[in-house]
Amino acid sequence: MLASGYDPFELRNRLTNLTCRGPLEPAFAMVEINLFGEVGVLKTINELIDTTANRNDELLRHICDYIRADERTHVRKGTRILDIMTNLNAKDLELRTR
């Protein structure tokens, strides 16, 4: 993004309304992405899937289900990465990042 003339820390995340606060230590940047971004999507997508099912919109329901599976994969892998990056537990990482 920098090469394209953007400051990536000023761009809004399209899915979660997070604004990156600025350069963070790697573990805390990963927490911001993993816990606040991807987990945030998982907390809200089930309601969207239910809404699409109620509207009989099978295409959108299928797309949302795919997104949910993808985010679950990111969270699962991100959690393993965080275990390697830091000795802090998930709650302490979240509190320190906030």
HELIX and SHEET records of a PDB file:
HELIX    1   1 LEU A    2  SER A    4  5                                   3    
HELIX    2   2 PRO A   26  VAL A   31  1                                   6    
HELIX    3   3 GLU A   32  GLU A   38  3                                   7    
HELIX    4   4 VAL A   39  ASN A   54  1                                  16    
HELIX    5   5 GLU A   58  MET A   85  1                                  28    
HELIX    6   6 ALA A   90  THR A   97  1                                   8    
END                                                                             
